[in-house]
Each structure stands twice: as C-alpha cells, then as structure tokens.
Amino acid sequence: MNIVIVIPARIASTRLPQKPLKMLCGKTIINRVYEKALETGFDVVVATDSKLILEHVESFNGKAILTRDDHNSGTDRIAEVCEKIKADIYINVQGDEPFIRKDMILKAVEPFKTGFKGVSTLKTKIVYKEDINNPNTVKVVSDYNNNALYFSRSPIPYNRDNVENVNYYKHIGLYVYDKDTLKNITSIDESELESIEKLEQLRAMQNNIKIKVFEVVYDGVEINTPEDLKKAEEYIKTVSINL
C-alpha cells in the first residue's frame, strides 16, 4: 500500500496572514509540520499556492509542489497533487498542526489496512471549557462505531438540561483518504453545510461518504490566530519534548 502525506499550505490565511511562514521558536510553522510528518517514514510533500512557501520548503530540503490558487479547501488542493503523485492512500496533515505525532497519523491510517473506503480522522477530549464555545475549535460527535455524526463550530451536543460531566470532543485537523474517495469528494460541488460552517469535511458527510473518527490524547495547539501562535510558543517552552 503506497501512502503519501500531503501538507496543504496556502499563503493567504485570513486570520493569520502568511501563516506557514510564521516563526515558532526558531523554525517556521511549515518546517515543524514537515519534520513531524517525516517521522512516519512516509513520503511527504507540501502542496502550496505560493512560490514563497515552495522556495522555503526547498530551502530545508523538503519536497513541495506549486498548485492553483483557487482551491476552496485543502482537500481540493490535495486532489490536484493526486494527479501528479500516484498513491493508494493520501494523508492530509494540516499545515497549522506543528505538534502532530507519528502515532496519531498511524492510528488514522489503520482502517485502510483492512480495506476501508472513505475518510479517517481524529478527535480528542476537550479539556478547557473556553474551547467549547470557541468557533475556532471545531467540535465533533460520533456514533458507537466511530462514525462521524456531525462536525460544527458550535458546541455539540447542546447540553439542554445542564447535565454535569458532558464530554465534548475537538476535531484534530488530519484526514486520510483512499484515492477513489479523494477523487469522489473533489468531484462534488461545495455543499450547503460546508459553505455555512466553512468546514470541508461536511461536503463528504452531506454526500453520504463515511468518516471514521478515532480518539487520541492530544494537547497540542492548532494555529489559526495570532493568539494561537503565542499559545504554541508557550507550549514549546513548557512541555519537555523534543520540538
């Protein structure tokens, strides 16, 4: 089974312009994500719409491909790469997850080893209450067989009766697709829910494409805003791991 990790990285992030090139304790965000992806042993390539990002990745001996600048999502960008780099399985490691771990990526790959067709992703239990109502923290609910029921920027489930100890789960920005599912998703127009929530995974859900969601323990920082970048810097300074 041929597996490729693709890191989509666009230059025009609205909340944090030129996000992939922002410095994070001595290295750029995209450099850190790339190094984490390499730990899996899979081939890794950055898919970007920017020559600046392309040249930067090549400067640390990474692989990068220049893609169109009109893609609506990272999945669409990866589909373009799919036409240039052939594989059975494509892993979408988000370019704003510099603390993603090898074991997490490998866990999301597991169902494909037994013939699963669809999308696989990850979730982790939300620890900080402020994240529950934060629209930048995407929440997910799933069934007892690890199938996604819905993703939202709103708190889900809604705790109508203020029940104590309700578990909320944060979606971790990583997707694994088999080649046929990737092509299928990107042949479909943007869905209504995807447009409303600005969450690309809802296109698959609204078109009955199964998404498996596996729970992991993860306290890393997804970088979407300048505030997140500061949190990531503090994380590196306080957590005693090799970053």
Protein Blocks (a to p, Z undefined) as FASTA:
>chain_A
ZZdddddddfklfklghklmpceehiafklmmmmmmmmnopacddddfbfklmmmmmmno
pacddddfkbfbfklmmmmmmmmmgcfbdcdddfklmkbcfklmmmmmmmmmnopacddd
dddddfblklmmmmklccddddfkopafbdcfbdcdddfkopghiacddddddddddfkl
mmmmmmpccdfklmmnopaklmmmmnopacdddddddfbdcdfbfklmmmmmmmmmmpcc
dZZ
